[in-house]
Amino acid sequence: QLQASGGGLVQAGGSLRVSCAASVSVYVMGWFRQAPGKEREFVAAINWSGRNPNYADSVKGRFTISRDNAKNTVYLQMNSLKPEDTAVYYCAATGSYGYTDPLKYGYWGQGTLVTVSS
């Protein structure tokens, strides 16, 4: 079970951190987002070691994914937020690293809404 939290309303240029706690340890944890009327898209993923996290081009340099294995928790620090970052953010888990296709992730959290105002 994955439990996401930390969404909210922020002004453009601001920062926000979302978290996702897993009930068990998982090898790869990732974040996806889905804006109204759009498909769910990959944001970032991180494996157990935390080395070489993977990011979507649209968030590189602005978002940072990290994890605390002792707490089975993954974080997504979002800086320099833009209105186009507005979406429901979902955490997900899978057993293999390198996937950006949401179909490759078998476990999903309930989502947390991030709204960036202009």
Backbone as numpy.savetxt, mean C-alpha at the origin, in Angstrom:
# Nx Ny Nz CAx CAy CAz Cx Cy Cz
-5.59 -12.88 7.86 -6.45 -11.68 7.86 -5.56 -10.44 7.86
-5.94 -9.47 7.02 -5.20 -8.22 6.92 -6.11 -7.07 7.33
-5.59 -6.18 8.14 -6.37 -5.06 8.65 -5.65 -3.76 8.34
-6.22 -2.98 7.43 -5.62 -1.70 7.05 -6.19 -0.57 7.88
-5.36 0.45 8.07 -5.80 1.63 8.82 -4.95 2.83 8.43
-5.41 4.01 8.82 -4.61 5.19 8.65 -5.02 6.12 7.53
-6.03 5.78 6.77 -6.46 6.67 5.71 -7.08 7.94 6.26
-7.35 8.88 5.37 -7.97 10.12 5.80 -7.92 11.17 4.72
-8.19 12.39 5.12 -8.20 13.53 4.21 -6.95 14.37 4.44
-6.28 14.72 3.35 -5.06 15.52 3.44 -5.02 16.46 2.25
-4.38 17.59 2.44 -4.24 18.54 1.34 -3.11 18.13 0.41
-3.20 18.55 -0.81 -2.15 18.28 -1.77 -0.82 18.79 -1.23
0.21 17.97 -1.42 1.52 18.30 -0.89 1.78 17.76 0.50
0.73 17.27 1.13 0.86 16.76 2.48 1.29 15.31 2.52
1.30 14.76 3.73 1.77 13.40 3.95 0.75 12.60 4.76
0.82 11.31 4.58 -0.06 10.41 5.30 0.61 9.05 5.36
0.38 8.31 6.43 0.90 6.95 6.52 -0.25 5.98 6.76
-0.30 4.97 5.95 -1.27 3.90 6.15 -0.55 2.65 6.61
-1.24 1.85 7.39 -0.65 0.65 7.97 -1.53 -0.56 7.67
-0.93 -1.71 7.72 -1.68 -2.94 7.51 -1.08 -4.02 8.40
-1.89 -4.53 9.29 -1.44 -5.58 10.20 -1.98 -6.92 9.74
-1.09 -7.91 9.69 -1.49 -9.26 9.32 -1.59 -10.13 10.57
-2.49 -11.08 10.51 -2.67 -11.96 11.67 -1.58 -13.02 11.76
-0.89 -13.27 10.63 0.22 -14.20 10.60 1.34 -13.58 9.76
2.54 -14.14 9.86 3.64 -13.61 9.05 3.45 -14.03 7.60
3.74 -13.10 6.71 3.63 -13.37 5.28 4.89 -12.93 4.57
5.20 -13.57 3.47 6.46 -13.29 2.79 6.44 -11.94 2.07
5.43 -11.70 1.29 5.35 -10.46 0.54 4.07 -9.73 0.93
4.23 -8.46 1.23 3.07 -7.60 1.50 3.12 -6.44 0.52
1.97 -6.08 0.04 1.92 -5.01 -0.95 0.74 -4.09 -0.73
0.79 -2.97 -1.46 -0.31 -2.02 -1.45 -0.80 -1.81 -2.88
-2.11 -1.78 -3.00 -2.77 -1.45 -4.25 -3.74 -0.30 -3.95
-4.21 0.32 -5.00 -5.22 1.36 -4.82 -6.22 1.31 -5.96
-7.41 1.80 -5.64 -8.46 1.83 -6.63 -9.24 3.12 -6.50
-9.16 3.92 -7.55 -9.91 5.17 -7.61 -11.28 4.90 -8.22
-12.25 5.77 -7.96 -13.60 5.57 -8.52 -13.57 5.43 -10.03
-14.19 4.38 -10.52 -14.29 4.18 -11.96 -13.03 3.63 -12.61
-12.03 3.32 -11.80 -10.77 2.81 -12.35 -10.47 1.42 -11.81
-9.58 0.74 -12.50 -9.16 -0.59 -12.06 -8.19 -0.48 -10.87
-8.14 -1.55 -10.13 -7.19 -1.60 -9.02 -5.77 -1.63 -9.58
-4.88 -0.82 -9.03 -3.52 -0.74 -9.55 -2.49 -0.94 -8.45
-1.38 -1.48 -8.87 -0.27 -1.73 -7.96 0.35 -0.42 -7.51
0.73 -0.38 -6.23 1.42 0.79 -5.69 2.84 0.42 -5.25
2.95 -0.56 -4.38 4.27 -0.95 -3.86 4.19 -2.32 -3.23
5.34 -2.97 -3.13 5.42 -4.28 -2.47 6.78 -4.43 -1.82
6.81 -5.27 -0.80 8.04 -5.49 -0.05 8.08 -6.93 0.41
9.25 -7.54 0.34 9.36 -8.92 0.79 9.86 -8.96 2.23
10.07 -10.16 2.72 10.41 -10.34 4.13 11.67 -9.59 4.53
12.66 -9.58 3.65 13.94 -8.94 3.99 13.83 -7.42 4.00
12.88 -6.88 3.27 12.75 -5.43 3.18 13.67 -4.78 2.18
14.54 -5.59 1.56 15.47 -5.03 0.58 14.79 -4.92 -0.79
15.18 -3.91 -1.54 14.72 -3.71 -2.91 13.20 -3.73 -3.05
12.50 -2.90 -2.33 11.04 -2.84 -2.52 10.71 -2.39 -3.94
9.54 -2.74 -4.36 9.07 -2.46 -5.72 8.00 -1.37 -5.68
8.11 -0.39 -6.58 7.16 0.71 -6.61 6.61 0.92 -8.02
5.39 1.39 -8.07 4.84 1.86 -9.33 5.55 3.17 -9.70
5.70 3.40 -10.99 6.39 4.61 -11.44 5.70 5.88 -10.92
4.40 5.81 -10.78 3.64 7.00 -10.39 3.91 7.44 -8.95
4.49 6.57 -8.14 4.71 6.92 -6.73 6.18 6.91 -6.34
7.05 6.51 -7.25 8.48 6.47 -6.95 8.98 7.83 -6.51
9.75 7.83 -5.42 10.30 9.07 -4.91 9.37 9.80 -3.97
8.11 9.39 -3.91 7.14 10.03 -3.02 6.65 9.09 -1.93
6.49 7.82 -2.27 5.98 6.84 -1.32 7.11 5.91 -0.88
7.02 5.47 0.37 7.99 4.51 0.90 7.25 3.39 1.61
7.53 2.16 1.20 6.94 1.01 1.86 7.97 0.42 2.83
7.50 0.00 3.97 8.39 -0.61 4.95 7.59 -1.64 5.74
8.29 -2.44 6.51 7.58 -3.44 7.29 8.28 -3.69 8.62
7.49 -4.11 9.58 7.99 -4.51 10.89 7.60 -5.97 11.05
8.53 -6.86 10.85 8.22 -8.28 10.88 7.79 -8.75 12.26
8.30 -8.12 13.29 7.93 -8.51 14.65 6.44 -8.23 14.91
5.91 -7.27 14.18 4.50 -6.91 14.35 3.64 -7.39 13.19
4.25 -8.06 12.21 3.52 -8.50 11.01 2.77 -7.32 10.38
3.44 -6.20 10.30 2.80 -4.97 9.84 3.60 -4.34 8.71
2.89 -3.87 7.71 3.51 -3.13 6.62 2.97 -1.71 6.63
3.83 -0.77 6.27 3.48 0.64 6.27 3.68 1.22 4.87
2.91 2.22 4.56 3.10 2.98 3.34 3.12 4.45 3.71
4.30 5.03 3.68 4.46 6.46 3.95 4.28 7.20 2.64
3.31 8.08 2.60 2.99 8.81 1.38 3.29 10.29 1.57
4.22 10.80 0.80 4.61 12.21 0.87 4.27 12.89 -0.46
4.27 14.20 -0.42 3.99 15.00 -1.62 2.74 14.49 -2.34
1.71 14.29 -1.58 0.48 13.72 -2.13 -0.17 14.63 -3.15
-0.77 14.01 -4.15 -1.43 14.72 -5.23 -2.91 14.31 -5.26
-3.76 15.15 -5.80 -5.18 14.78 -5.90 -5.38 13.44 -6.62
-4.53 13.13 -7.57 -4.67 11.87 -8.31 -4.28 10.65 -7.47
-3.77 10.88 -6.27 -3.50 9.75 -5.36 -4.76 9.35 -4.59
-5.83 10.11 -4.74 -7.07 9.80 -4.07 -7.59 8.44 -4.52
-7.82 7.55 -3.55 -8.26 6.20 -3.86 -8.50 5.44 -2.56
-9.09 4.29 -2.69 -9.11 3.35 -1.58 -7.83 2.52 -1.69
-7.08 2.48 -0.62 -5.81 1.77 -0.60 -6.02 0.42 0.10
-5.60 -0.62 -0.60 -5.74 -1.98 -0.10 -4.37 -2.60 0.16
-4.24 -3.29 1.27 -3.04 -4.08 1.47 -3.34 -5.51 1.04
-2.31 -6.19 0.62 -2.46 -7.55 0.11 -1.21 -8.35 0.43
-1.35 -9.65 0.37 -0.22 -10.52 0.69 -0.15 -11.67 -0.31
1.06 -12.12 -0.56 1.29 -13.24 -1.46 2.57 -13.95 -1.05
2.77 -15.12 -1.63 3.93 -15.92 -1.25 5.13 -15.74 -2.16
4.97 -15.00 -3.25 6.07 -14.82 -4.19 6.28 -13.34 -4.46
7.53 -12.97 -4.64 7.86 -11.55 -4.83 7.96 -11.20 -6.31
7.65 -9.97 -6.59 7.82 -9.45 -7.93 6.54 -9.22 -8.70
5.43 -9.60 -8.13 4.16 -9.46 -8.83 3.56 -8.07 -8.63
3.05 -7.53 -9.71 2.29 -6.28 -9.64 0.83 -6.52 -10.03
0.52 -7.71 -10.50 -0.84 -8.07 -10.88 -1.63 -8.42 -9.62
-2.73 -7.73 -9.36 -3.50 -8.04 -8.15 -4.01 -9.48 -8.11
-4.15 -10.11 -9.25 -4.62 -11.50 -9.26 -3.61 -12.46 -8.63
-2.36 -12.02 -8.50 -1.32 -12.86 -7.90 -1.30 -12.77 -6.38
-2.12 -11.89 -5.85 -2.19 -11.72 -4.40 -3.45 -12.41 -3.88
-3.27 -13.34 -2.98 -4.40 -14.15 -2.53 -5.10 -13.64 -1.29
-4.49 -12.71 -0.61 -5.06 -12.23 0.65 -5.17 -10.71 0.61
-6.33 -10.21 1.03 -6.60 -8.79 0.92 -7.19 -8.24 2.21
-6.81 -6.99 2.50 -7.44 -6.26 3.58 -8.68 -5.55 3.08
-9.35 -4.85 3.98 -10.64 -4.25 3.64 -10.51 -2.90 2.95
-9.34 -2.31 2.92 -9.18 -1.03 2.26 -9.35 0.15 3.20
-8.61 1.20 2.91 -8.74 2.43 3.68 -8.71 3.61 2.69
-9.60 4.55 2.88 -9.77 5.65 1.92 -8.77 6.76 2.19
-8.09 7.16 1.14 -7.19 8.32 1.17 -7.75 9.35 0.20
-8.00 10.53 0.71 -8.53 11.62 -0.10 -7.57 12.78 -0.05
-7.12 13.22 -1.22 -6.20 14.35 -1.31 -6.93 15.51 -1.97
-7.07 16.58 -1.23 -7.77 17.74 -1.76 -6.80 18.70 -2.42
-7.29 19.38 -3.44 -6.42 20.32 -4.18 -6.46 21.71 -3.56
